[in-house]
Amino acid sequence: MINFACIMAEDLTIDRNKTKAEQYESLIPQIMALLDGEEDFVANMANVSAALKEQFNWFWVGFYLVKNDELVLGPFQGPVACTRIKKGKGVCGASWAQSKTLIVPNVDEFPGHIACATASKSEIVLPLIKDGEVIGVLDVDSEYLNHYDNIDSVYLQQVISILLK
């Protein structure tokens, strides 16, 4: 029996010579195929993190999951990270508390920013909302200022929708 997810992972098609939107449009069907038939949420978060990191070469990409009254580090790609974040603290905690996507062009100007890595300069954080409750966040960091925009927000929300199905 052929394990399509393993073949798909080995054959992930990466092309950085396209517009940002075109890169997402190429990657999203691959993520759908990668997650198809796999029910383990942690495994799927791990593969989503890897696929996004591979395609966009971001400084850090990963997930934090709500556990009791804090966000706890989940699957990610990049340097070591903060393990726990309180609700309302930093960009991730603020996204959780507000149940909305936050795009931060310069993290040094974000009140209460938590510097897990000083090389991080800009960030986008999207809440994972299931049954009306935030269950975690997708956190993406760049070593460049003003790296994320509405294009990232729209397409990363599509990725989250695929993940939460």
Buried (B, 14 or more C-beta within 10 A) or exposed (E): EEEEBEEBBEEBEEEEEEEBEEBBEBBBEBBBBBBEEEEEBEEBBBBBBBBBBBBBEBBBBBBBBBEEEBBBBBBBBBEEBBEEBBBEBBBBBBBBBEEEBBBBBEBEEBEEBBEBBEEBBBBBBBBBBEEEEBBBBBBBBBBEEEBBEEEBBEBBBBBBEBBBE
